[in-house]
Amino acid sequence: MPVTKVVRYRTNPQDAAENVRLIRDVFADLAAGQPDGLRYTSFQLDDGVSFVHVAVLDDGARNPLLDSAAFARFQSGIKDRCADGPVASDVTVIGSYPGQPA
């Protein structure tokens, strides 16, 4: 069964644009490497400073984000960019459309 992780946080207003840039770099790195075993989505909420990341890892798969230089750069200053969080949670998928059955 896949493992789903959700990370939520709020950046300092002056750091939101840099956070977006770093996230885009992560997605560029993923697009270039096309790792298996990961579905990953990031959201910026309409307040402009709140973010939610959702990662779905295939059962038993090593998290490819751990091998990403761009992800390491993103993580390196996250606590300094944050006003609140980050808070990570494992979640249980109840349903997904379209997608895998729960």
C-alpha positions in Angstrom: 0.0 0.0 0.0 1.4 3.4 -0.9 2.5 5.8 1.9 1.1 9.3 1.7 2.7 12.3 3.5 1.4 15.8 3.8 3.5 18.7 4.9 2.0 22.1 5.8 3.6 25.4 6.6 3.4 29.2 6.4 6.4 31.2 5.2 7.3 34.7 6.2 5.8 37.1 3.6 9.3 38.2 2.4 10.3 34.6 1.8 7.3 33.3 -0.1 8.7 34.1 -3.6 12.0 32.4 -2.8 10.1 29.4 -1.5 8.2 29.1 -4.8 11.4 29.3 -6.7 13.0 26.5 -4.7 9.9 24.4 -5.2 9.9 24.9 -8.9 13.6 23.8 -8.9 12.6 20.6 -7.2 10.0 19.9 -9.9 12.5 20.7 -12.6 14.9 18.2 -11.0 12.2 15.5 -10.8 11.2 16.1 -14.4 14.8 15.7 -15.5 15.4 12.5 -13.5 11.9 11.0 -13.8 12.3 8.8 -10.6 9.9 5.9 -10.1 7.8 5.3 -7.0 6.8 8.9 -6.3 3.8 11.1 -7.0 4.4 14.6 -5.6 2.3 17.8 -5.7 2.8 21.2 -4.1 0.2 23.9 -3.5 0.5 27.6 -2.6 -2.7 28.7 -0.8 -4.5 31.9 -1.8 -3.0 33.8 1.1 0.3 33.6 -0.8 2.4 32.4 2.2 0.8 29.0 3.1 2.0 25.9 1.4 1.0 22.2 1.3 3.0 19.4 -0.2 1.6 15.9 -0.8 3.9 13.0 -1.6 2.7 9.5 -2.4 5.4 6.9 -2.2 5.0 3.4 -3.7 5.0 0.7 -1.0 8.6 -0.1 -0.1 10.0 2.5 -2.4 12.9 4.7 -1.3 11.9 8.4 -1.4 13.6 9.8 -4.5 13.4 13.3 -3.0 16.2 12.3 -0.7 18.5 12.0 -3.7 17.5 15.4 -5.2 20.0 18.2 -4.9 17.2 20.7 -5.5 15.2 19.2 -2.7 18.2 19.4 -0.4 18.5 23.1 -1.2 14.8 23.6 -0.6 15.0 21.9 2.8 18.2 23.6 3.9 16.6 26.9 4.8 12.9 25.9 5.3 12.8 26.6 9.0 14.3 30.1 8.4 11.7 30.8 5.7 8.8 29.6 7.9 6.6 31.7 10.2 4.8 28.4 11.2 5.8 24.8 10.7 6.6 22.8 8.8 4.3 20.1 10.1 4.5 16.7 8.5 1.8 14.1 8.8 1.3 10.6 7.5 -2.3 10.4 6.1 -4.7 7.7 5.0 -6.2 8.0 1.6 -10.0 7.6 1.8 -10.6 8.1 -1.9 -9.0 9.5 -5.0 -10.5 10.4 -8.3 -9.2 9.5 -10.8 -6.7 7.3 -9.2 -6.0 4.3 -7.2 -8.7 2.7 -5.0 -8.4 3.5 -1.3 
